[in-house]
Amino acid sequence: MVDSAFATDDFVRFQLSAWQRELGSVRRLADNTLEAYARDVDQFLSFLAGHAGGAVTLVTLRQLRGADIRAFMAQRRSESLGSRSLARVLSALKSFFRYLEREGVVSTEALNVIRTPKLPKSLPKALTVIEARATITTTEDMEERPWVAARDMAVLSLCYGAGLRISEALALTSGDLEGEALRVTGKGGKIRLVPLIDNVRRSIELYIKLSPFHAAPDEPLFRGVKGGVLSPRLIQLRVVQLRSALGLPPSATPHALRHSFATHLLGRGGDLRAIQELLGHASLSTTQIYTAVDTDRLLESYRKAHPRG
Protein backbone atom coordinates (compact mmCIF):
# COMPACT_ATOMS: atom_id res chain seq x y z
CA MET A 1 0.00 0.00 0.00
CA VAL A 2 1.28 3.48 -0.88
CA ASP A 3 2.24 5.89 1.91
CA SER A 4 -0.89 8.00 2.52
CA ALA A 5 1.15 11.22 2.35
CA PHE A 6 1.82 10.54 -1.36
CA ALA A 7 -1.47 8.81 -2.23
CA THR A 8 -3.27 11.85 -3.68
CA ASP A 9 -2.54 15.02 -5.58
CA ASP A 10 -3.18 18.49 -4.11
CA PHE A 11 -6.70 18.78 -5.52
CA VAL A 12 -7.93 15.48 -4.03
CA ARG A 13 -6.22 16.31 -0.72
CA PHE A 14 -8.10 19.62 -0.66
CA GLN A 15 -11.43 17.85 -1.27
CA LEU A 16 -10.62 15.31 1.43
CA SER A 17 -9.96 18.07 3.98
CA ALA A 18 -13.13 19.94 2.99
CA TRP A 19 -15.20 16.76 3.40
CA GLN A 20 -13.76 16.16 6.87
CA ARG A 21 -14.53 19.74 7.88
CA GLU A 22 -18.12 19.31 6.75
CA LEU A 23 -18.50 16.11 8.77
CA GLY A 24 -17.31 17.94 11.88
CA SER A 25 -18.98 21.33 11.53
CA VAL A 26 -22.20 20.55 9.62
CA ARG A 27 -23.04 16.93 10.38
CA ARG A 28 -21.33 17.16 13.77
CA LEU A 29 -20.24 13.54 13.90
CA ALA A 30 -18.61 12.28 17.05
CA ASP A 31 -14.81 12.57 17.20
CA ASN A 32 -14.33 8.79 17.13
CA THR A 33 -16.53 8.50 14.03
CA LEU A 34 -14.67 11.34 12.32
CA GLU A 35 -11.33 9.66 12.98
CA ALA A 36 -12.59 6.29 11.74
CA TYR A 37 -14.12 7.76 8.55
CA ALA A 38 -10.96 9.73 7.77
CA ARG A 39 -8.80 6.65 8.33
CA ASP A 40 -11.04 4.45 6.18
CA VAL A 41 -11.03 6.84 3.20
CA ASP A 42 -7.30 7.48 3.60
CA GLN A 43 -6.63 3.73 3.44
CA PHE A 44 -8.82 3.40 0.36
CA LEU A 45 -7.04 6.21 -1.47
CA SER A 46 -3.66 4.66 -0.59
CA PHE A 47 -4.90 1.34 -1.96
CA LEU A 48 -6.18 3.05 -5.10
CA ALA A 49 -2.83 4.81 -5.59
CA GLY A 50 -1.12 1.44 -5.46
CA HIS A 51 -3.42 0.11 -8.15
CA ALA A 52 -3.07 3.24 -10.30
CA GLY A 53 0.70 3.29 -9.95
CA GLY A 54 0.74 6.92 -8.79
CA ALA A 55 -1.07 9.61 -6.83
CA VAL A 56 -4.89 9.56 -7.02
CA THR A 57 -6.20 12.41 -9.14
CA LEU A 58 -9.60 13.61 -10.28
CA VAL A 59 -9.23 11.41 -13.35
CA THR A 60 -8.58 8.38 -11.13
CA LEU A 61 -11.77 9.05 -9.17
CA ARG A 62 -13.80 9.48 -12.36
CA GLN A 63 -12.56 6.12 -13.63
CA LEU A 64 -13.39 4.31 -10.39
CA ARG A 65 -15.06 0.93 -10.90
CA GLY A 66 -17.00 -1.35 -8.62
CA ALA A 67 -14.20 -3.91 -9.03
CA ASP A 68 -11.75 -1.46 -7.42
CA ILE A 69 -13.92 -1.12 -4.34
CA ARG A 70 -14.54 -4.87 -4.12
CA ALA A 71 -10.78 -5.49 -4.28
CA PHE A 72 -10.20 -3.00 -1.46
CA MET A 73 -12.97 -4.52 0.68
CA ALA A 74 -11.57 -8.00 0.04
CA GLN A 75 -8.14 -6.86 1.18
CA ARG A 76 -9.56 -5.34 4.36
CA ARG A 77 -11.46 -8.56 5.09
CA SER A 78 -8.25 -10.55 4.56
CA GLU A 79 -6.78 -8.40 7.34
CA SER A 80 -9.43 -9.86 9.68
CA LEU A 81 -11.69 -6.81 9.60
CA GLY A 82 -15.15 -7.80 10.84
CA SER A 83 -18.47 -7.17 9.11
CA ARG A 84 -19.36 -4.17 11.28
CA SER A 85 -16.05 -2.49 10.53
CA LEU A 86 -16.40 -3.26 6.81
CA ALA A 87 -19.88 -1.72 6.86
CA ARG A 88 -18.39 1.41 8.44
CA VAL A 89 -15.69 1.51 5.74
CA LEU A 90 -18.33 1.38 3.03
CA SER A 91 -20.34 4.09 4.79
CA ALA A 92 -17.25 6.32 4.93
CA LEU A 93 -16.56 5.85 1.21
CA LYS A 94 -20.18 6.62 0.31
CA SER A 95 -20.09 9.74 2.46
CA PHE A 96 -16.94 11.01 0.76
CA PHE A 97 -18.20 10.37 -2.77
CA ARG A 98 -21.61 11.87 -1.99
CA TYR A 99 -19.79 15.00 -0.89
CA LEU A 100 -17.81 15.09 -4.14
CA GLU A 101 -21.04 14.68 -6.10
CA ARG A 102 -22.77 17.52 -4.20
CA GLU A 103 -19.79 19.75 -4.94
CA GLY A 104 -19.97 18.89 -8.63
CA VAL A 105 -16.47 17.38 -8.55
CA VAL A 106 -17.22 13.83 -9.62
CA SER A 107 -20.16 11.47 -9.98
CA THR A 108 -19.79 7.72 -9.78
CA GLU A 109 -22.10 4.73 -9.77
CA ALA A 110 -19.36 2.36 -8.59
CA LEU A 111 -20.45 2.41 -4.95
CA ASN A 112 -24.08 1.70 -5.79
CA VAL A 113 -23.25 -1.84 -6.90
CA ILE A 114 -21.50 -2.74 -3.64
CA ARG A 115 -23.64 -4.52 -1.06
CA THR A 116 -23.30 -3.67 2.61
CA PRO A 117 -21.84 -6.66 4.50
CA LYS A 118 -24.47 -8.66 6.35
CA LEU A 119 -24.24 -7.83 10.04
CA PRO A 120 -24.78 -10.45 12.73
CA LYS A 121 -27.80 -9.70 14.89
CA SER A 122 -26.79 -9.21 18.48
CA LEU A 123 -29.18 -8.36 21.28
CA PRO A 124 -28.05 -6.16 24.18
CA LYS A 125 -27.76 -8.12 27.42
CA ALA A 126 -29.64 -6.36 30.19
CA LEU A 127 -29.13 -7.02 33.88
CA THR A 128 -32.01 -8.01 36.10
CA VAL A 129 -33.55 -5.29 38.25
CA ILE A 130 -31.86 -6.75 41.35
CA GLU A 131 -28.46 -6.90 39.61
CA ALA A 132 -28.78 -3.34 38.32
CA ARG A 133 -29.72 -1.99 41.74
CA ALA A 134 -26.84 -3.86 43.38
CA THR A 135 -24.41 -2.38 40.84
CA ILE A 136 -25.28 1.19 41.79
CA THR A 137 -25.43 0.67 45.57
CA THR A 138 -22.42 -1.55 46.34
CA THR A 139 -19.68 0.91 45.37
CA GLU A 140 -19.34 2.48 48.82
CA ASP A 141 -18.35 -0.89 50.31
CA MET A 142 -15.39 -1.12 47.90
CA GLU A 143 -13.84 2.32 48.26
CA GLU A 144 -12.02 3.94 51.21
CA ARG A 145 -12.53 7.46 49.87
CA PRO A 146 -16.21 8.38 50.34
CA TRP A 147 -16.20 11.03 47.61
CA VAL A 148 -14.81 8.60 45.01
CA ALA A 149 -17.44 6.01 45.98
CA ALA A 150 -20.14 8.68 45.69
CA ARG A 151 -18.77 9.74 42.30
CA ASP A 152 -18.79 6.25 40.84
CA MET A 153 -22.25 5.55 42.23
CA ALA A 154 -23.55 8.79 40.69
CA VAL A 155 -22.11 7.95 37.24
CA LEU A 156 -23.53 4.41 37.29
CA SER A 157 -26.86 5.76 38.54
CA LEU A 158 -26.99 8.04 35.50
CA CYS A 159 -26.39 5.04 33.20
CA TYR A 160 -29.19 3.00 34.77
CA GLY A 161 -31.54 5.69 36.13
CA ALA A 162 -31.38 8.01 33.12
CA GLY A 163 -30.21 5.70 30.32
CA LEU A 164 -27.09 7.74 29.58
CA ARG A 165 -24.08 6.54 27.67
CA ILE A 166 -21.00 6.70 29.87
CA SER A 167 -19.56 9.45 27.64
CA GLU A 168 -22.75 11.47 28.11
CA ALA A 169 -22.64 11.07 31.89
CA LEU A 170 -19.00 12.15 32.10
CA ALA A 171 -19.66 15.20 29.90
CA LEU A 172 -22.39 16.57 32.21
CA THR A 173 -21.83 19.97 33.81
CA SER A 174 -23.58 21.42 36.85
CA GLY A 175 -25.41 23.69 34.41
CA ASP A 176 -26.97 20.59 32.80
CA LEU A 177 -28.66 19.64 36.10
CA GLU A 178 -30.94 22.65 36.46
CA GLY A 179 -34.66 21.98 36.77
CA GLU A 180 -36.48 18.64 36.72
CA ALA A 181 -34.60 17.25 33.71
CA LEU A 182 -31.05 16.58 32.65
CA ARG A 183 -29.74 18.40 29.62
CA VAL A 184 -27.80 15.70 27.78
CA THR A 185 -25.48 16.22 24.82
CA GLY A 186 -25.59 13.04 22.77
CA LYS A 187 -24.00 11.77 19.57
CA GLY A 188 -23.45 14.41 16.94
CA GLY A 189 -23.93 17.16 19.52
CA LYS A 190 -27.69 16.58 19.67
CA ILE A 191 -29.35 17.87 22.84
CA ARG A 192 -32.11 15.98 24.63
CA LEU A 193 -33.86 16.34 27.99
CA VAL A 194 -34.08 13.32 30.30
CA PRO A 195 -36.13 13.29 33.53
CA LEU A 196 -33.94 13.42 36.64
CA ILE A 197 -35.52 11.01 39.12
CA ASP A 198 -35.03 11.58 42.85
CA ASN A 199 -32.64 8.66 43.44
CA VAL A 200 -30.30 9.80 40.68
CA ARG A 201 -30.48 13.43 41.81
CA ARG A 202 -29.60 12.42 45.38
CA SER A 203 -26.61 10.41 44.14
CA ILE A 204 -25.31 13.42 42.22
CA GLU A 205 -25.93 15.79 45.12
CA LEU A 206 -24.03 13.49 47.50
CA TYR A 207 -21.07 13.43 45.11
CA ILE A 208 -21.10 17.24 44.79
CA LYS A 209 -21.25 17.59 48.58
CA LEU A 210 -18.30 15.24 49.20
CA SER A 211 -16.12 16.12 46.22
CA PRO A 212 -12.99 18.18 46.99
CA PHE A 213 -13.26 19.72 43.51
CA HIS A 214 -15.82 22.30 42.46
CA ALA A 215 -16.30 22.63 38.72
CA ALA A 216 -17.56 25.80 37.07
CA PRO A 217 -21.11 25.59 35.60
CA ASP A 218 -19.71 24.95 32.11
CA GLU A 219 -17.03 22.41 33.15
CA PRO A 220 -17.46 18.60 33.38
CA LEU A 221 -18.85 17.69 36.79
CA PHE A 222 -17.10 14.37 37.42
CA ARG A 223 -13.41 14.51 38.35
CA GLY A 224 -10.52 12.12 38.83
CA VAL A 225 -8.56 12.03 42.08
CA LYS A 226 -6.12 14.67 40.78
CA GLY A 227 -8.86 17.01 39.61
CA GLY A 228 -8.77 16.19 35.91
CA VAL A 229 -11.80 15.13 33.87
CA LEU A 230 -12.84 11.61 34.88
CA SER A 231 -11.76 8.88 32.46
CA PRO A 232 -14.42 6.36 31.39
CA ARG A 233 -11.81 3.66 31.92
CA LEU A 234 -12.01 4.19 35.69
CA ILE A 235 -15.75 3.58 35.68
CA GLN A 236 -15.29 0.50 33.51
CA LEU A 237 -12.72 -0.85 35.98
CA ARG A 238 -15.11 -0.16 38.84
CA VAL A 239 -17.76 -2.30 37.14
CA VAL A 240 -15.17 -5.07 36.68
CA GLN A 241 -14.71 -4.99 40.48
CA LEU A 242 -18.46 -5.08 40.98
CA ARG A 243 -18.81 -8.05 38.62
CA SER A 244 -16.39 -10.00 40.80
CA ALA A 245 -17.94 -8.90 44.10
CA LEU A 246 -21.55 -9.50 43.04
CA GLY A 247 -21.06 -12.50 40.78
CA LEU A 248 -22.41 -10.65 37.74
CA PRO A 249 -21.98 -12.00 34.19
CA PRO A 250 -19.16 -10.71 31.92
CA SER A 251 -21.81 -8.80 29.95
CA ALA A 252 -22.28 -6.47 32.95
CA THR A 253 -20.75 -3.15 31.80
CA PRO A 254 -21.67 0.52 32.17
CA HIS A 255 -23.38 0.28 28.77
CA ALA A 256 -25.34 -2.77 29.96
CA LEU A 257 -26.91 -0.48 32.57
CA ARG A 258 -28.18 1.73 29.74
CA HIS A 259 -29.60 -1.39 28.05
CA SER A 260 -31.19 -2.34 31.37
CA PHE A 261 -32.78 1.10 31.66
CA ALA A 262 -34.53 0.65 28.30
CA THR A 263 -35.45 -3.00 28.81
CA HIS A 264 -36.91 -2.47 32.28
CA LEU A 265 -38.91 0.56 31.11
CA LEU A 266 -40.32 -1.44 28.21
CA GLY A 267 -41.13 -4.34 30.54
CA ARG A 268 -43.14 -1.98 32.72
CA GLY A 269 -45.19 -0.79 29.77
CA GLY A 270 -43.05 2.13 28.63
CA ASP A 271 -43.88 3.63 25.24
CA LEU A 272 -41.32 2.75 22.56
CA ARG A 273 -41.32 6.28 21.10
CA ALA A 274 -40.73 7.79 24.54
CA ILE A 275 -37.86 5.36 25.18
CA GLN A 276 -36.38 6.35 21.81
CA GLU A 277 -36.39 10.00 22.91
CA LEU A 278 -34.88 9.17 26.31
CA LEU A 279 -32.05 7.15 24.75
CA GLY A 280 -31.36 9.73 22.05
CA HIS A 281 -31.77 7.26 19.19
CA ALA A 282 -32.14 8.94 15.81
CA SER A 283 -34.17 6.02 14.44
CA LEU A 284 -36.99 4.04 16.04
CA SER A 285 -35.57 0.87 14.46
CA THR A 286 -32.55 1.18 16.78
CA THR A 287 -34.84 1.25 19.81
CA GLN A 288 -37.00 -1.63 18.57
CA ILE A 289 -34.23 -4.09 19.39
CA TYR A 290 -35.37 -3.82 23.01
CA THR A 291 -38.71 -5.39 22.13
CA ALA A 292 -36.79 -8.55 21.23
CA VAL A 293 -34.83 -8.36 24.49
CA ASP A 294 -38.01 -8.08 26.52
CA THR A 295 -39.68 -10.91 24.58
CA ASP A 296 -36.67 -13.14 25.28
CA ARG A 297 -36.94 -12.36 28.99
CA LEU A 298 -40.68 -13.12 29.02
CA LEU A 299 -40.13 -16.42 27.20
CA GLU A 300 -37.37 -17.40 29.62
CA SER A 301 -39.64 -16.69 32.60
CA TYR A 302 -42.46 -18.63 30.94
CA ARG A 303 -40.28 -21.67 30.31
CA LYS A 304 -39.02 -21.69 33.90
CA ALA A 305 -42.48 -21.25 35.45
CA HIS A 306 -44.82 -23.23 33.20
CA PRO A 307 -45.39 -26.89 34.16
CA ARG A 308 -44.83 -27.97 30.56
CA GLY A 309 -41.95 -25.53 29.94
C-alpha positions in Angstrom: 0.0 0.0 0.0 1.3 3.5 -0.9 2.2 5.9 1.9 -0.9 8.0 2.5 1.2 11.2 2.4 1.8 10.5 -1.4 -1.5 8.8 -2.2 -3.3 11.8 -3.7 -2.5 15.0 -5.6 -3.2 18.5 -4.1 -6.7 18.8 -5.5 -7.9 15.5 -4.0 -6.2 16.3 -0.7 -8.1 19.6 -0.7 -11.4 17.9 -1.3 -10.6 15.3 1.4 -10.0 18.1 4.0 -13.1 19.9 3.0 -15.2 16.8 3.4 -13.8 16.2 6.9 -14.5 19.7 7.9 -18.1 19.3 6.8 -18.5 16.1 8.8 -17.3 17.9 11.9 -19.0 21.3 11.5 -22.2 20.6 9.6 -23.0 16.9 10.4 -21.3 17.2 13.8 -20.2 13.5 13.9 -18.6 12.3 17.1 -14.8 12.6 17.2 -14.3 8.8 17.1 -16.5 8.5 14.0 -14.7 11.3 12.3 -11.3 9.7 13.0 -12.6 6.3 11.7 -14.1 7.8 8.5 -11.0 9.7 7.8 -8.8 6.6 8.3 -11.0 4.4 6.2 -11.0 6.8 3.2 -7.3 7.5 3.6 -6.6 3.7 3.4 -8.8 3.4 0.4 -7.0 6.2 -1.5 -3.7 4.7 -0.6 -4.9 1.3 -2.0 -6.2 3.1 -5.1 -2.8 4.8 -5.6 -1.1 1.4 -5.5 -3.4 0.1 -8.2 -3.1 3.2 -10.3 0.7 3.3 -9.9 0.7 6.9 -8.8 -1.1 9.6 -6.8 -4.9 9.6 -7.0 -6.2 12.4 -9.1 -9.6 13.6 -10.3 -9.2 11.4 -13.4 -8.6 8.4 -11.1 -11.8 9.0 -9.2 -13.8 9.5 -12.4 -12.6 6.1 -13.6 -13.4 4.3 -10.4 -15.1 0.9 -10.9 -17.0 -1.4 -8.6 -14.2 -3.9 -9.0 -11.8 -1.5 -7.4 -13.9 -1.1 -4.3 -14.5 -4.9 -4.1 -10.8 -5.5 -4.3 -10.2 -3.0 -1.5 -13.0 -4.5 0.7 -11.6 -8.0 0.0 -8.1 -6.9 1.2 -9.6 -5.3 4.4 -11.5 -8.6 5.1 -8.3 -10.6 4.6 -6.8 -8.4 7.3 -9.4 -9.9 9.7 -11.7 -6.8 9.6 -15.1 -7.8 10.8 -18.5 -7.2 9.1 -19.4 -4.2 11.3 -16.0 -2.5 10.5 -16.4 -3.3 6.8 -19.9 -1.7 6.9 -18.4 1.4 8.4 -15.7 1.5 5.7 -18.3 1.4 3.0 -20.3 4.1 4.8 -17.2 6.3 4.9 -16.6 5.9 1.2 -20.2 6.6 0.3 -20.1 9.7 2.5 -16.9 11.0 0.8 -18.2 10.4 -2.8 -21.6 11.9 -2.0 -19.8 15.0 -0.9 -17.8 15.1 -4.1 -21.0 14.7 -6.1 -22.8 17.5 -4.2 -19.8 19.8 -4.9 -20.0 18.9 -8.6 -16.5 17.4 -8.5 -17.2 13.8 -9.6 -20.2 11.5 -10.0 -19.8 7.7 -9.8 -22.1 4.7 -9.8 -19.4 2.4 -8.6 -20.5 2.4 -5.0 -24.1 1.7 -5.8 -23.3 -1.8 -6.9 -21.5 -2.7 -3.6 -23.6 -4.5 -1.1 -23.3 -3.7 2.6 -21.8 -6.7 4.5 -24.5 -8.7 6.3 -24.2 -7.8 10.0 -24.8 -10.5 12.7 -27.8 -9.7 14.9 -26.8 -9.2 18.5 -29.2 -8.4 21.3 -28.1 -6.2 24.2 -27.8 -8.1 27.4 -29.6 -6.4 30.2 -29.1 -7.0 33.9 -32.0 -8.0 36.1 -33.6 -5.3 38.3 -31.9 -6.8 41.3 -28.5 -6.9 39.6 -28.8 -3.3 38.3 -29.7 -2.0 41.7 -26.8 -3.9 43.4 -24.4 -2.4 40.8 -25.3 1.2 41.8 -25.4 0.7 45.6 -22.4 -1.5 46.3 -19.7 0.9 45.4 -19.3 2.5 48.8 -18.4 -0.9 50.3 -15.4 -1.1 47.9 -13.8 2.3 48.3 -12.0 3.9 51.2 -12.5 7.5 49.9 -16.2 8.4 50.3 -16.2 11.0 47.6 -14.8 8.6 45.0 -17.4 6.0 46.0 -20.1 8.7 45.7 -18.8 9.7 42.3 -18.8 6.2 40.8 -22.2 5.5 42.2 -23.5 8.8 40.7 -22.1 7.9 37.2 -23.5 4.4 37.3 -26.9 5.8 38.5 -27.0 8.0 35.5 -26.4 5.0 33.2 -29.2 3.0 34.8 -31.5 5.7 36.1 -31.4 8.0 33.1 -30.2 5.7 30.3 -27.1 7.7 29.6 -24.1 6.5 27.7 -21.0 6.7 29.9 -19.6 9.4 27.6 -22.7 11.5 28.1 -22.6 11.1 31.9 -19.0 12.2 32.1 -19.7 15.2 29.9 -22.4 16.6 32.2 -21.8 20.0 33.8 -23.6 21.4 36.9 -25.4 23.7 34.4 -27.0 20.6 32.8 -28.7 19.6 36.1 -30.9 22.6 36.5 -34.7 22.0 36.8 -36.5 18.6 36.7 -34.6 17.2 33.7 -31.0 16.6 32.6 -29.7 18.4 29.6 -27.8 15.7 27.8 -25.5 16.2 24.8 -25.6 13.0 22.8 -24.0 11.8 19.6 -23.5 14.4 16.9 -23.9 17.2 19.5 -27.7 16.6 19.7 -29.3 17.9 22.8 -32.1 16.0 24.6 -33.9 16.3 28.0 -34.1 13.3 30.3 -36.1 13.3 33.5 -33.9 13.4 36.6 -35.5 11.0 39.1 -35.0 11.6 42.9 -32.6 8.7 43.4 -30.3 9.8 40.7 -30.5 13.4 41.8 -29.6 12.4 45.4 -26.6 10.4 44.1 -25.3 13.4 42.2 -25.9 15.8 45.1 -24.0 13.5 47.5 -21.1 13.4 45.1 -21.1 17.2 44.8 -21.3 17.6 48.6 -18.3 15.2 49.2 -16.1 16.1 46.2 -13.0 18.2 47.0 -13.3 19.7 43.5 -15.8 22.3 42.5 -16.3 22.6 38.7 -17.6 25.8 37.1 -21.1 25.6 35.6 -19.7 24.9 32.1 -17.0 22.4 33.1 -17.5 18.6 33.4 -18.8 17.7 36.8 -17.1 14.4 37.4 -13.4 14.5 38.4 -10.5 12.1 38.8 -8.6 12.0 42.1 -6.1 14.7 40.8 -8.9 17.0 39.6 -8.8 16.2 35.9 -11.8 15.1 33.9 -12.8 11.6 34.9 -11.8 8.9 32.5 -14.4 6.4 31.4 -11.8 3.7 31.9 -12.0 4.2 35.7 -15.8 3.6 35.7 -15.3 0.5 33.5 -12.7 -0.9 36.0 -15.1 -0.2 38.8 -17.8 -2.3 37.1 -15.2 -5.1 36.7 -14.7 -5.0 40.5 -18.5 -5.1 41.0 -18.8 -8.0 38.6 -16.4 -10.0 40.8 -17.9 -8.9 44.1 -21.5 -9.5 43.0 -21.1 -12.5 40.8 -22.4 -10.7 37.7 -22.0 -12.0 34.2 -19.2 -10.7 31.9 -21.8 -8.8 30.0 -22.3 -6.5 32.9 -20.7 -3.2 31.8 -21.7 0.5 32.2 -23.4 0.3 28.8 -25.3 -2.8 30.0 -26.9 -0.5 32.6 -28.2 1.7 29.7 -29.6 -1.4 28.1 -31.2 -2.3 31.4 -32.8 1.1 31.7 -34.5 0.6 28.3 -35.4 -3.0 28.8 -36.9 -2.5 32.3 -38.9 0.6 31.1 -40.3 -1.4 28.2 -41.1 -4.3 30.5 -43.1 -2.0 32.7 -45.2 -0.8 29.8 -43.1 2.1 28.6 -43.9 3.6 25.2 -41.3 2.8 22.6 -41.3 6.3 21.1 -40.7 7.8 24.5 -37.9 5.4 25.2 -36.4 6.3 21.8 -36.4 10.0 22.9 -34.9 9.2 26.3 -32.0 7.1 24.8 -31.4 9.7 22.1 -31.8 7.3 19.2 -32.1 8.9 15.8 -34.2 6.0 14.4 -37.0 4.0 16.0 -35.6 0.9 14.5 -32.5 1.2 16.8 -34.8 1.2 19.8 -37.0 -1.6 18.6 -34.2 -4.1 19.4 -35.4 -3.8 23.0 -38.7 -5.4 22.1 -36.8 -8.5 21.2 -34.8 -8.4 24.5 -38.0 -8.1 26.5 -39.7 -10.9 24.6 -36.7 -13.1 25.3 -36.9 -12.4 29.0 -40.7 -13.1 29.0 -40.1 -16.4 27.2 -37.4 -17.4 29.6 -39.6 -16.7 32.6 -42.5 -18.6 30.9 -40.3 -21.7 30.3 -39.0 -21.7 33.9 -42.5 -21.3 35.5 -44.8 -23.2 33.2 -45.4 -26.9 34.2 -44.8 -28.0 30.6 -42.0 -25.5 29.9 
